[in-house]
Amino acid sequence: MIVSTASIVRFCDSYVNREAVPDYPGAFNGLQFENSGKVSRVGAAVDASLESIQMAIQEGVNFLVVHHGLFWGSQVPVIDSRFQKYRLLMEHDIAVYSSHLPLDTHPVMGNNASIAASLGTEVQSWELPYSHCLHPIAAIVNWGQSRTHLRKQLQSLFKDSICMEFGPETIDRIMILSGGGGEAVVTLAAKGYHTLITGEGRQYHYALAQEGALNVYFCGHYATEVFGVQNLAKRIAEEFGLPYGFLPTACPL
C-alpha cells in the first residue's frame, strides 16, 4: 500500500487540531521534512534524533511522527549531527511530522489523557498551569484514593519515577502535565491542587513541594511522552491501511 504524504499530513493536521493549539516560540508543528511524496510505512519516536532516524531506516519507515522535532526556532548551521540527520532523511526518503503541544493536550490520544487512562481514570477538565503556555494543557482528573495507591500505579507505569509525598494522604484531584511540566509546582497550590504528575523537575521543586505540602511525582520527560506519537501513528495506520511501529530509545531522562 502506497499513500501520498500530503494526504497523511492533512489527516494529521486535522486530527491533532494543529492550527488551534499555539506552541512555544520557535516550535514548528506539522510537516518538518518532506519526502518524495509516497509513504508505505509509518513510525513513531519521541525525538527526531539521529538514533531515531537510524532506527526508522532499519524498519523501512518513510513517514516519521515525532514529539520533539528537528527545529526549535534558532538558526543554526547544518553541520555535524544535524547534517547527518538531514542527509539520512533525504537519502532514505523519510518525511518527518512533528507535533509538540498538540500531542500533550489532545483530549483523546494526547500524552496527558493517555496517562490518565493508564491510571484508570479520565480527564475532567483542562488547566493552564503556567503563563508561557498559550493553551490549556494540564489534565485534571478525580482520584479519591490514597497516594500510596497512586504511587504504586505510577511505579508500575514508570519504573524510574521519583515520588515526593508531602501532601494529603487521600488525594481528591490530580494535575497531569507530561514532559517538562515541573514548573507547575510553583503555582499548583494557588490553583487549588495538591498533587502533580509530571515528567521532570528542578532541584528547588523539592523544597517547594515540601513547604507547600504537595505530592509531586516526576516520571521522566521521555517516559511521559511516548503515548501521543504512538497513538497518532496508530491512527494514521488505521486510516490509510499502513503498517506502523514505535521506535523506542533508551533515554532515561
N, C-alpha and C positions, 0 to 999 in steps of 0.2 A: 504494500500500500504506500503510495506517494501522495503527500498533501502539500499544498502550497504554504510557504512560510507566511505570506500575507494573510491567509485565512486563519492560521493559528494565532497570529498577532492580534487580529481583530477580535477573535474569541477571547483571548486573554485580557485585552484592554477593557472589554465589556464586562467580563466576569469579575475581575478584581476592582472594577469601578475606578480605573486608573486616574482619569482626569478629575474626579471628585475628591480625591484624597491628597491634600498637599503634603509635601515631604520636607525633609531637612534641606536647607540651602545647598545646592550642588548635587544632591542626589538626582539621578535620572532614571525614572521608571519607564518601562516599555522596552522596545527592541533596541538593544545597545550595539549589537554587532550583527550585520546582515550576512546571509549566505547566498548561494546561487538561486534560492527561491524554492527549493524542494526539501521536504522533511520525510524521513522514513522511520526515525526513532527519537523519542523524547527522553531527556534525562533531567534529573533534579539534583541540585547541590546548594548548600548554604552559601558558599563563597565562589566567586568567579576567579579562583586561584589557579596557579599553574598546575597544581596537583589535581584539581577537579577537572581541568581541561584535558589533562593527560588520561584520566580515567574515562572521560567522555569518548576520547579517541579509541581507547581499548574496547569500549562497549558499543562502538558504532553509532553513537549519539550524534545527531546533527541539528538538534534544537535543544539548547541547554537552558533550563529555568533556574535562576539563582535569586537569592535574597539580597546578598551584598554584591553589587555589580562591579563592572570594570571601572566606572567613573564616579568620583565624588566631588566634582566641581573644579578642582585645581588643575591648571595646565602644567603638565609635566612632560619631560622628554620621553619619547618612545624608545627606550634603551633597556638593556639588561632583561630582567624577567618580564617586564611589560612588553618588550619587543618579542620575546619568546612566545608569550601568550597570543599576541596578535598574529604572529607567523603561523602558529599551530592552528588557530581558528581558521585562517584563510586556506592553509594547505589541506585541511580536512573538512572544509566547507561546513563549519559549525556556526549556527546562529545563536546569539545569547540574548535571552529575555530576562530582564531584572524587575523584580517587584519587592520594594522595601516596606514602607509603612502600609501600603495596601494589603500586604500579606500578614501584617501584625493585627490589623483591625478588622479584617473580613469577618462578618458575623457567623459564617458557616465553616469555612475551611482555614481561617486565619490561625496564626500561632497561639494567640490568647484564647480564642474559642476552643481550639483543639486541646489545650492544657486543661481547660475547664471540663471538657468532655472526658478526658482521660481520668479526671478525678471523680467522675460520675455525677457531675453537676452541669448546669447550663448558665449562660450569661443572662443576667437580669437587666443590666444597664451598662453604659459606657461612660467613662470618666476621662477628663483631661487633666493628667496629673502634674504637668509642669509646662511652663509658658512657651518654650520654644517648639513644642509640638502644636501644629495648627489644626489637628483633627482629634476628636475623642478616640483615644487609642487603648486605654486600660479597661479590661473587662472586670466587671463587678459581679461576684457570684455569692449566693447564700450558702452558708455552710452548716451552722447549728450543731457542730460536733466538736470533739476535743482537738486541741492542737497536736496531741500525741498521735491521734489517728491521721491527721493531715501529714505530720512528719513521716510516718511510716509509708504512706502512699507516695509522697514525693521521693523518698529514698528508693522506692522500688521503680519509679519512673526515671529518676535522675540519680545515678549511682554516686556522683561526686557532689551532691547538694550540701550546702552549708546552712545550718539551722541556727538562728539567733532568736531565742524564745524568751522575751521579756514581757510579753503582753498577756492578754486573758487566756486562761486555760481552756475555756469554752469559747469558740470563735463563731461569731454571728455572720460576718461578711468578710470576703477576701477580695483584694485587688490583685489582678494578674496582669503583669506587664513584662512581656518577653524581652530577651536581649539585654541591652544596656539601660534598663529601666530603674537602676538603683537610686537615681536622683529623686524618685518619688518618695523616698524615705523622708526627705526634708519637709514635705507638706502633707504626709499621709494622715497624721492625727488631726490636723487642722481641717481636713476634708471629711472627717468622721470615720476613718478606717484605722484599724489597729493591726492588720495582718496584710503582708505583701509577699507575693510570689513573683520573683523576677529572675533575670539571668545573672547579671554581675553587678557588683557594687564597688565602693571605695572604702579605704580603711576607716575613715571617720564615720561611716554609716553605722559601725558597731556602737560607738558612743551615742549617736542619735537614737538608735533603736533601744539601747539600754535606758537612756534618760527619758525617752518618750514612751516607755512601756509598750513596745511594739514587738510583734512576731514578724521576723523577716527571714525569708528563705531564698538564698542565692543558689540557683540550679544550673548555672552555666549559660553564657551567652549563646554559644553554638547549640548546646543541647536543647534549649528552649525555642530554637528557631529552625528545627528540622521538619516541622509539621507542615507549614504553609507551602513550601516548594514541592513537597511530595504530593500534597493534596491537589495542587494546581496541575502538576504533571499527570496525575491520575485522571483528572477531569478532561484534560486535552486528549489523553489516550482514549477515554470513553467516547468523547465527542467525535473523534476522527478515525477511530479504529486503528490506532497505532500502538506499538509496544512502548513501554516506558520502564524506567528504573531509577532508583535512588543511588547517588554516588557519595557515600559517606567518607569523611576523613577522620583522622584520629585526634582532631582538635580537642584539647582538654579544657579550654577556657570558656 
